């Protein structure tokens, strides 16, 4: 006798019937809802000791207690649904788009810009169409950037899209400062408050009716696109296996970029809906953590549902029961767990300083970056890796600083605000700290190196490189000397290339921290600005900035000197044929 797989009995089985009349079918649905409330109530009481009826009453009143609350709930639900629709194709392709926040903000920025620029000059219907189109295009472009890097260079899309969120936040901060109304309020205010030009008109007698209509159309459209279109099929195949997709003749790179363009476009449209259809303004909180929340809720809900169904912790109905009804009962227990779990999580977060889950996500993500972006040890580590990457021919500046650039920009803006208000400059580390004091002639503090090549080098090779590198070095462009000397893949010259900037940073940080030399006023001086001029401008026209730059130059020169002297001597001997070139 062959031993077969043991059949596992379901948790609950209902007696089989030959058929179910429509009234009874609806009665079953109602009972399912009531049963879910009972199960949830027991759960609530067991965990929180709160009266479930009072909890239900509070939830209902907060969400639907008045017509205004009801429509606000619907509005917020539509925003989350819109974001979810935007994330769906990317996630189905297994492209972890964590950049919804940034894509929303980019769509919101262009929407706010067009509202400000053309409100009153163009009819509202035409202006709405234009704003919808530009928000779609802006979000698509923003989404295509990480997709292109992923497709071409196989970068990590999670980190890339996450960091682009912070870039978008800083762009938003810039435009808020540019458009602030009134000046000094640090807010744009309600755009076209008097005329309401560019805002969604009321339809169905409701302010947020158009929000619902647009999102419902998007939802249906995305369903049809993913389920029935050729492109939807390609997304599914790429998500299952890229190798299989290539074998089937699918252009994976094209699908990746196209899908993220669609995902970013819809998230950009969510920014349009948020600005034109809800807040009528733009700020760094326009996204409100909804991008992160939508991602996490979707992932957690799907995983909880999968685990419960996999463990067969569901209610089974006989085969004669229509599938639409049986599916309702199959989802009953997972839905109860998800809803009650969500309530518990929300309740627990009210007891924390974060207040809610989006606040927690923002705090958790920003706090470490803030610590790195404003601390000497963190900056020292980043600087080390920047120079190390450059030493192996990788653009270290782009990679290393991208993680903290948004935080540094915040520091820069806060320094500027303090300077304008006549207050003490709060931050030592700001953008000019890196661009104008550490990168003397470029990454690695190579301007003193070029001066050595021009004045002290005896080797014909080094003299030639010095002459070729001099003009670019004045404007802090050092690729000719980094690759021509070379420093790249040169273990001997890597030492001063890495060590010099770290020592210079220490000197700059300590002297500014103790106010020996002036701090940076928060004006972003272009990194191509010649040395000494940039120090004068970055410190608000104070000679102390120039003196500090001269000190840094001399220190860097002394660090480079023994290494360059030895390297020059070796090259001279090689040119004379006294030693073999390696």
C-alpha positions as CSV (number, residue, x, y, z in Angstrom):
1,X,0.0,0.0,0.0
2,X,1.4,3.3,-1.0
3,X,1.5,5.9,1.7
4,X,-0.2,9.1,0.3
5,X,-0.2,12.6,1.6
6,X,-2.3,13.0,4.8
7,X,-5.3,15.1,4.1
8,X,-5.6,18.1,6.4
9,X,-9.0,18.9,7.5
10,X,-10.0,22.6,7.2
11,X,-10.5,24.7,10.3
12,X,-14.2,25.1,9.7
13,X,-16.5,23.3,7.3
14,X,-20.1,24.2,6.5
15,X,-22.5,21.5,5.5
16,X,-23.0,21.2,1.7
17,X,-26.2,22.3,0.1
18,X,-27.5,21.7,-3.3
19,X,-27.9,25.4,-4.1
20,X,-28.3,28.8,-2.5
21,X,-31.0,31.3,-3.4
22,X,-30.0,34.9,-4.0
23,X,-31.6,36.2,-0.7
24,X,-29.7,33.6,1.2
25,X,-26.5,34.5,-0.7
26,X,-26.8,38.1,0.4
27,X,-27.7,36.9,4.0
28,X,-24.4,35.0,4.0
29,X,-22.5,38.1,3.0
30,X,-24.1,40.1,5.7
31,X,-23.3,37.3,8.3
32,X,-19.7,37.4,7.1
33,X,-19.5,41.1,7.8
34,X,-21.1,40.7,11.2
35,X,-18.9,37.8,12.1
36,X,-15.8,39.8,11.1
37,X,-16.9,42.6,13.5
38,X,-17.4,40.1,16.3
39,X,-14.0,38.5,15.8
40,X,-12.4,41.9,15.6
41,X,-14.2,43.0,18.7
42,X,-12.9,40.1,20.7
43,X,-9.5,40.8,19.4
44,X,-9.7,44.5,20.4
45,X,-10.9,43.7,23.9
46,X,-8.3,41.0,24.5
47,X,-5.4,43.2,23.4
48,X,-6.5,46.7,24.5
49,X,-9.2,46.1,27.1
50,X,-11.3,48.8,25.3
51,X,-15.0,48.5,24.7
52,X,-15.2,47.3,21.1
53,X,-18.5,49.2,20.5
54,X,-16.9,52.5,21.6
55,X,-13.9,51.7,19.4
56,X,-16.2,51.1,16.4
57,X,-18.2,54.2,17.2
58,X,-15.0,56.3,17.4
59,X,-13.7,54.9,14.1
60,X,-17.0,55.4,12.4
61,X,-17.5,58.9,13.8
62,X,-14.0,60.0,12.9
63,X,-14.3,58.7,9.3
64,X,-18.0,59.3,8.5
65,X,-19.5,61.3,11.4
66,X,-20.3,64.2,9.1
67,X,-20.6,64.6,5.4
68,X,-17.4,66.6,5.4
69,X,-15.5,63.8,7.3
70,X,-16.9,61.2,4.9
71,X,-15.6,63.0,1.8
72,X,-12.3,63.7,3.5
73,X,-12.0,59.9,4.2
74,X,-12.9,59.2,0.6
75,X,-10.4,61.8,-0.6
76,X,-7.6,60.2,1.4
77,X,-8.6,56.7,0.4
78,X,-8.5,57.8,-3.3
79,X,-4.9,59.2,-2.8
80,X,-3.7,55.9,-1.4
81,X,-5.5,53.9,-4.1
82,X,-4.0,56.1,-6.8
83,X,-0.5,55.6,-5.4
84,X,-1.2,51.8,-5.1
85,X,-2.3,51.8,-8.8
86,X,1.0,53.6,-9.7
87,X,3.1,51.1,-7.7
88,X,1.3,48.0,-9.0
89,X,3.1,47.6,-12.4
90,X,6.5,48.2,-10.9
91,X,6.0,45.8,-8.0
92,X,4.5,43.2,-10.4
93,X,7.8,43.5,-12.4
94,X,9.7,43.1,-9.0
95,X,11.1,46.6,-9.4
96,X,10.9,47.9,-5.8
97,X,9.9,51.4,-6.4
98,X,10.3,53.1,-3.0
99,X,10.3,56.5,-4.7
100,X,6.6,57.2,-4.7
101,X,7.0,60.0,-2.3
102,X,9.4,61.8,-4.6
103,X,7.3,61.2,-7.7
104,X,4.3,62.6,-6.0
105,X,6.2,65.7,-5.0
106,X,7.6,66.2,-8.5
107,X,4.0,66.0,-9.9
108,X,2.9,68.4,-7.2
109,X,5.7,70.9,-8.0
110,X,4.9,71.2,-11.7
111,X,1.1,71.4,-10.9
112,X,1.7,74.2,-8.4
113,X,4.0,76.0,-10.8
114,X,1.4,75.9,-13.6
115,X,-1.4,77.0,-11.2
116,X,0.7,80.0,-10.2
117,X,1.9,80.9,-13.7
118,X,-1.3,80.4,-15.7
119,X,-4.2,80.7,-13.2
120,X,-6.6,83.3,-14.5
121,X,-4.9,83.4,-18.0
122,X,-6.2,80.0,-19.1
123,X,-9.6,78.6,-18.6
124,X,-9.7,76.2,-15.7
125,X,-10.7,73.1,-17.7
126,X,-7.8,73.6,-20.2
127,X,-5.4,74.4,-17.3
128,X,-6.4,71.2,-15.5
129,X,-5.7,69.2,-18.6
130,X,-2.3,70.8,-19.0
131,X,-1.4,70.3,-15.4
132,X,-2.5,66.6,-15.6
133,X,-0.3,66.1,-18.6
134,X,2.8,67.8,-17.2
135,X,2.5,66.0,-13.9
136,X,2.3,62.7,-15.8
137,X,5.4,63.6,-17.8
138,X,7.3,64.9,-14.7
139,X,6.5,61.8,-12.7
140,X,7.4,59.6,-15.7
141,X,10.8,61.3,-16.1
142,X,11.5,61.0,-12.4
143,X,10.6,57.3,-12.5
144,X,12.7,56.6,-15.6
145,X,15.9,57.8,-13.9
146,X,16.3,54.9,-11.5
147,X,14.9,52.5,-14.1
148,X,17.5,53.5,-16.6
149,X,20.3,53.1,-14.1
150,X,18.9,49.7,-13.2
151,X,18.5,48.6,-16.8
152,X,21.9,49.8,-18.0
153,X,24.2,49.5,-14.9
154,X,22.1,47.2,-12.6
155,X,22.0,49.6,-9.7
156,X,20.0,48.9,-6.6
157,X,16.6,50.4,-7.3
158,X,15.5,50.4,-3.7
159,X,18.3,52.7,-2.5
160,X,18.2,54.7,-5.7
161,X,14.5,55.5,-5.5
162,X,14.7,56.1,-1.8
163,X,17.4,58.7,-2.2
164,X,15.5,60.4,-5.0
165,X,12.8,61.0,-2.5
166,X,15.1,63.3,-0.6
167,X,16.2,65.1,-3.8
168,X,12.5,65.7,-4.5
169,X,12.0,67.0,-0.9
170,X,14.9,69.5,-1.4
171,X,13.5,70.6,-4.8
172,X,10.1,71.2,-3.0
173,X,11.9,73.2,-0.3
174,X,13.5,75.3,-3.0
175,X,10.3,76.1,-4.7
176,X,8.5,76.7,-1.5
177,X,11.2,79.3,-0.7
178,X,10.9,80.7,-4.2
179,X,7.1,81.0,-4.1
180,X,6.5,81.7,-0.4
181,X,3.5,83.9,0.2
182,X,3.8,86.0,2.1
183,X,7.5,86.4,2.0
184,X,9.1,85.0,5.1
185,X,6.2,82.6,5.9
186,X,8.1,79.6,4.6
187,X,4.9,78.4,2.9
188,X,3.4,78.9,-0.5
189,X,-0.1,79.4,1.0
190,X,-3.3,78.5,-0.9
191,X,-2.6,79.1,-4.6
192,X,-5.2,81.3,-6.3
193,X,-7.2,81.3,-3.1
194,X,-9.6,84.0,-4.2
195,X,-10.3,82.8,-7.7
196,X,-9.8,79.1,-7.2
197,X,-8.2,79.0,-10.7
198,X,-6.6,75.6,-11.4
199,X,-8.5,73.8,-8.6
200,X,-10.8,70.9,-9.2
201,X,-14.4,71.9,-9.8
202,X,-17.2,70.3,-7.8
203,X,-19.0,67.4,-9.7
204,X,-21.9,65.4,-8.4
205,X,-22.3,68.3,-6.0
206,X,-19.1,67.3,-4.2
207,X,-15.8,69.0,-3.9
208,X,-13.8,65.8,-4.2
209,X,-16.1,64.1,-6.8
210,X,-13.5,64.5,-9.5
211,X,-10.8,62.9,-7.3
212,X,-13.0,59.8,-7.1
213,X,-13.8,59.7,-10.8
214,X,-10.1,60.0,-11.9
215,X,-8.8,57.4,-9.5
216,X,-11.6,54.9,-10.4
217,X,-10.8,55.4,-14.1
218,X,-7.1,54.8,-13.4
219,X,-7.9,51.7,-11.3
220,X,-10.0,50.1,-14.0
221,X,-7.5,51.1,-16.7
222,X,-4.6,49.6,-14.8
223,X,-6.5,46.4,-14.2
224,X,-7.2,46.1,-18.0
225,X,-3.6,47.0,-18.9
226,X,-2.0,44.4,-16.6
227,X,-4.5,41.6,-17.3
228,X,-5.2,41.9,-21.0
229,X,-2.5,43.9,-22.7
230,X,0.7,42.6,-24.3
231,X,2.7,45.0,-22.1
232,X,1.0,43.7,-19.0
233,X,2.0,40.2,-20.0
234,X,5.6,41.3,-20.5
235,X,5.6,42.8,-17.1
236,X,4.4,39.5,-15.5
237,X,7.1,37.5,-17.4
238,X,9.9,39.9,-16.4
239,X,8.7,39.8,-12.8
240,X,8.7,36.0,-12.8
241,X,12.1,35.6,-14.4
242,X,14.2,38.0,-16.4
243,X,16.1,35.1,-18.0
244,X,12.9,33.6,-19.2
245,X,11.8,36.9,-20.5
246,X,15.0,37.3,-22.5
247,X,14.6,33.7,-23.8
248,X,11.1,34.6,-25.0
249,X,12.5,37.6,-26.9
250,X,11.3,40.3,-24.5
251,X,13.5,43.3,-24.2
252,X,13.9,43.5,-20.4
253,X,15.6,46.9,-20.4
254,X,12.8,48.4,-22.5
255,X,10.1,46.8,-20.3
256,X,11.9,48.0,-17.1
257,X,12.2,51.6,-18.3
258,X,8.7,51.7,-19.8
259,X,7.0,50.2,-16.7
260,X,8.7,52.6,-14.3
261,X,7.8,55.5,-16.6
262,X,4.1,54.4,-16.2
263,X,4.5,53.9,-12.4
264,X,6.2,57.3,-12.0
265,X,3.6,59.0,-14.2
266,X,0.7,57.8,-12.1
267,X,2.4,58.8,-8.9
268,X,3.1,62.1,-10.5
269,X,-0.6,62.3,-11.3
270,X,-1.3,61.6,-7.6
271,X,0.7,64.8,-6.9
272,X,-1.6,66.6,-9.3
273,X,-4.6,65.3,-7.5
274,X,-3.1,66.2,-4.1
275,X,-2.4,69.8,-5.2
276,X,-5.2,70.7,-7.6
277,X,-7.8,68.5,-6.0
278,X,-7.2,68.8,-2.3
279,X,-4.7,71.1,-0.7
280,X,-4.3,73.7,-3.5
281,X,-0.7,74.3,-2.3
282,X,2.7,72.6,-2.3
283,X,4.9,71.7,0.6
284,X,7.4,69.0,1.7
285,X,4.4,67.3,3.5
286,X,2.2,67.1,0.4
287,X,3.0,63.4,0.0
288,X,2.4,63.0,3.7
289,X,4.2,59.7,4.0
290,X,1.5,58.2,1.8
291,X,4.0,56.7,-0.6
292,X,5.8,54.7,2.2
293,X,2.5,53.9,3.8
294,X,1.0,52.5,0.6
295,X,4.0,50.4,0.0
296,X,4.2,48.9,3.4
297,X,0.5,48.4,3.8
298,X,0.3,46.6,0.5
299,X,3.3,44.4,1.2
300,X,2.2,43.5,4.7
301,X,-1.4,42.9,3.8
302,X,-0.5,40.6,0.9
303,X,2.0,38.7,3.0
304,X,-0.5,38.2,5.9
305,X,-3.2,37.0,3.4
306,X,-0.7,34.6,1.8
307,X,0.4,33.1,5.1
308,X,-3.1,32.6,6.4
309,X,-4.4,31.0,3.2
310,X,-1.2,28.9,3.0
311,X,-1.8,27.6,6.5
312,X,-5.4,26.9,5.5
313,X,-6.8,29.1,8.3
314,X,-9.8,30.0,6.2
315,X,-13.5,29.1,6.1
316,X,-14.4,26.6,3.4
317,X,-17.7,26.4,1.7
318,X,-19.0,23.5,-0.4
319,X,-18.4,23.5,-4.1
320,X,-22.0,24.3,-4.9
321,X,-21.6,27.8,-3.4
322,X,-21.0,30.4,-6.0
323,X,-17.3,31.5,-6.2
324,X,-18.1,35.1,-5.4
325,X,-19.6,34.1,-2.1
326,X,-16.9,31.5,-1.2
327,X,-14.2,34.0,-1.9
328,X,-15.8,36.4,0.6
329,X,-15.5,33.7,3.3
330,X,-12.0,32.7,2.3
331,X,-10.9,36.3,2.8
332,X,-12.9,36.7,6.1
333,X,-10.2,35.7,8.5
334,X,-7.3,37.3,6.7
335,X,-9.3,40.6,6.5
336,X,-10.1,40.5,10.2
337,X,-6.4,40.0,11.1
338,X,-5.3,42.8,8.8
339,X,-8.0,45.3,9.9
340,X,-7.6,44.5,13.6
341,X,-3.8,44.5,13.2
342,X,-3.9,47.9,11.5
343,X,-6.1,49.3,14.3
344,X,-3.7,48.0,16.9
345,X,-0.7,49.4,15.1
346,X,-2.4,52.8,14.7
347,X,-3.3,52.8,18.4
348,X,0.2,51.9,19.5
349,X,1.7,54.6,17.3
350,X,-0.5,57.2,19.0
351,X,1.4,56.4,22.2
352,X,4.8,57.2,20.6
353,X,6.4,60.6,19.7
354,X,5.8,59.8,16.0
355,X,2.0,60.0,16.3
356,X,1.3,57.8,13.4
357,X,2.9,55.3,11.0
358,X,4.0,57.8,8.3
359,X,5.6,59.9,11.0
360,X,7.4,56.8,12.2
361,X,8.6,55.9,8.8
362,X,9.9,59.4,8.1
363,X,11.6,59.6,11.4
364,X,13.3,56.3,11.1
365,X,14.5,57.0,7.6
366,X,15.6,60.6,8.2
367,X,17.1,60.3,11.7
368,X,20.2,58.2,10.6
369,X,20.8,60.3,7.6
370,X,20.4,63.4,9.6
371,X,23.0,62.1,12.1
372,X,25.4,61.3,9.3
373,X,24.8,64.5,7.5
374,X,25.5,66.7,10.5
375,X,28.3,64.8,12.3
376,X,32.0,64.8,11.9
377,X,32.5,61.0,12.2
378,X,29.7,60.3,9.6
379,X,31.2,62.8,7.1
380,X,34.7,61.4,7.6
381,X,33.4,57.9,6.7
382,X,31.7,59.2,3.6
383,X,34.7,61.1,2.6
384,X,36.9,58.1,3.0
385,X,34.7,56.0,0.7
386,X,34.4,58.8,-1.8
387,X,38.2,58.9,-2.2
388,X,38.5,55.1,-2.2
389,X,36.0,54.8,-5.0
390,X,37.7,57.4,-7.0
391,X,41.0,55.5,-6.5
392,X,39.5,52.6,-8.4
393,X,38.1,54.7,-11.2
394,X,34.5,55.0,-9.9
395,X,32.8,58.4,-9.6
396,X,33.0,58.5,-5.8
397,X,31.4,61.9,-5.5
398,X,28.1,60.9,-7.1
399,X,27.8,57.6,-5.2
400,X,29.0,58.6,-1.7
401,X,27.4,62.0,-1.3
402,X,24.0,61.0,-2.8
403,X,23.0,59.5,0.5
404,X,23.4,62.6,2.5
405,X,23.1,65.4,-0.1
406,X,19.4,66.1,0.8
407,X,20.3,66.5,4.5
408,X,23.3,68.7,3.7
409,X,21.0,70.9,1.6
410,X,18.6,71.2,4.5
411,X,21.6,72.4,6.7
412,X,22.5,74.8,3.9
413,X,19.0,76.3,3.9
414,X,18.9,76.5,7.7
415,X,22.2,78.4,7.7
416,X,20.9,80.8,5.1
417,X,17.7,81.4,7.1
418,X,19.7,82.1,10.3
419,X,22.1,84.4,8.4
420,X,19.2,86.4,6.9
421,X,17.6,86.7,10.4
422,X,20.9,87.9,11.9
423,X,21.1,84.7,14.1
424,X,24.0,82.4,14.8
425,X,24.8,80.0,12.0
426,X,23.7,76.6,13.3
427,X,25.5,74.1,11.1
428,X,29.2,73.6,10.3
429,X,28.5,71.1,7.5
430,X,26.7,72.6,4.6
431,X,27.1,72.2,0.8
432,X,30.0,74.7,0.4
433,X,31.8,72.9,3.2
434,X,32.3,70.1,0.7
435,X,32.4,71.9,-2.6
436,X,34.6,74.8,-1.7
437,X,36.7,73.8,1.3
438,X,37.4,70.0,0.9
439,X,37.6,69.6,-2.9
440,X,40.6,71.8,-3.6
441,X,40.8,71.6,-7.3
442,X,38.5,68.6,-7.2
443,X,38.1,65.4,-5.2
444,X,41.3,64.5,-3.4
445,X,42.5,68.1,-3.0
446,X,44.5,67.9,-6.2
447,X,45.1,71.6,-6.9
448,X,48.3,71.5,-4.7
449,X,49.4,68.5,-6.8
450,X,49.0,70.4,-10.0
451,X,51.0,73.3,-8.6
452,X,53.8,70.8,-7.7
453,X,53.7,69.5,-11.3
454,X,54.1,73.0,-12.7
455,X,56.8,74.3,-10.4
456,X,58.8,71.4,-9.0
457,X,58.4,68.4,-11.2
458,X,61.5,67.3,-13.2
459,X,60.0,64.5,-15.1
460,X,58.9,65.4,-18.6
461,X,55.7,63.3,-18.1
462,X,54.7,65.1,-15.0
463,X,55.4,68.5,-16.5
464,X,53.2,67.7,-19.5
465,X,50.4,66.4,-17.2
466,X,50.8,69.6,-15.1
467,X,50.3,71.9,-18.1
468,X,47.3,69.9,-19.4
469,X,45.7,69.9,-16.0
470,X,46.3,73.5,-14.9
471,X,43.4,75.2,-16.6
472,X,40.7,72.6,-15.6
473,X,42.1,72.5,-12.0
474,X,41.5,76.2,-11.5
475,X,37.8,75.3,-11.9
476,X,38.0,72.2,-9.8
477,X,38.0,69.7,-12.6
478,X,40.6,67.1,-12.0
479,X,39.9,64.1,-14.2
480,X,43.0,64.9,-16.4
481,X,45.3,64.5,-13.4
482,X,43.4,61.7,-11.7
483,X,43.5,59.5,-14.8
484,X,46.6,61.0,-16.4
485,X,49.1,60.9,-13.6
486,X,47.6,58.4,-12.8
487,X,46.1,58.3,-9.3
488,X,43.5,55.7,-10.3
489,X,44.8,52.2,-9.6
490,X,48.0,53.6,-8.2
491,X,48.5,52.3,-4.6
492,X,51.3,54.7,-3.9
493,X,49.4,57.9,-4.8
494,X,46.2,56.6,-3.4
495,X,47.6,57.3,0.1
496,X,47.7,61.2,-0.1
497,X,44.6,61.2,-2.3
498,X,42.6,59.6,0.5
499,X,44.5,61.0,3.5
500,X,44.6,64.6,2.4
501,X,40.9,65.4,2.2
502,X,40.3,63.7,5.6
503,X,42.9,65.9,7.3
504,X,41.6,69.0,5.6
505,X,38.1,68.1,6.7
506,X,39.2,67.8,10.3
507,X,40.9,71.2,10.2
508,X,37.9,72.8,8.6
509,X,35.4,71.2,10.9
510,X,37.2,71.9,14.1
511,X,38.1,75.6,13.3
512,X,34.5,76.3,12.2
513,X,33.0,74.4,15.1
514,X,34.9,76.5,17.6
515,X,34.2,79.7,15.5
516,X,37.9,80.2,14.9
517,X,37.0,80.8,11.2
518,X,33.5,81.9,10.0
519,X,30.9,79.4,9.3
520,X,29.1,79.1,5.9
521,X,26.2,81.5,5.4
522,X,24.1,79.0,3.4
523,X,24.7,80.3,-0.1
524,X,25.4,77.5,-2.6
525,X,28.6,78.6,-4.4
526,X,29.0,76.6,-7.7
527,X,31.6,74.0,-7.2
528,X,33.5,75.2,-10.3
529,X,34.1,78.6,-8.6
530,X,37.9,79.1,-8.4
531,X,39.6,78.5,-5.0
532,X,39.9,81.5,-2.6
533,X,37.1,83.3,-4.5
534,X,34.7,80.6,-3.3
535,X,35.9,80.8,0.3
536,X,35.3,84.6,0.3
537,X,31.7,84.2,-1.1
538,X,30.7,81.1,1.0
539,X,31.4,82.9,4.3
540,X,29.6,86.1,3.3
541,X,32.6,88.1,2.1
542,X,34.7,87.5,5.2
543,X,38.5,87.2,4.8
544,X,38.5,84.4,7.3
545,X,37.1,82.0,4.7
546,X,40.0,82.9,2.4
547,X,42.6,82.4,5.1
548,X,41.1,78.9,6.0
549,X,41.3,77.9,2.3
550,X,45.0,79.0,2.2
551,X,45.7,76.9,5.3
552,X,44.0,73.9,3.8
553,X,45.9,74.4,0.5
554,X,49.3,74.4,2.4
555,X,48.4,71.4,4.4
556,X,47.3,69.5,1.3
557,X,50.5,70.5,-0.4
558,X,52.7,69.2,2.4
559,X,50.8,65.9,2.4
560,X,51.3,65.5,-1.4
561,X,54.9,66.7,-1.5
562,X,56.9,63.6,-0.3
563,X,54.8,61.3,-2.4
564,X,55.1,63.4,-5.5
565,X,58.8,64.0,-5.0
566,X,59.3,60.2,-4.8
567,X,57.1,59.6,-7.8
568,X,58.8,62.3,-9.8
569,X,62.3,60.9,-9.0
570,X,61.2,57.5,-10.2
571,X,59.8,58.8,-13.4
572,X,63.0,60.8,-14.1
573,X,65.1,57.6,-13.7
574,X,62.7,55.7,-16.0
575,X,63.0,58.4,-18.6
576,X,66.8,58.2,-18.4
577,X,66.6,54.4,-18.7
578,X,68.2,53.8,-15.4
579,X,65.3,51.7,-14.1
580,X,62.8,49.6,-15.9
581,X,59.3,51.1,-16.2
582,X,56.5,49.1,-14.5
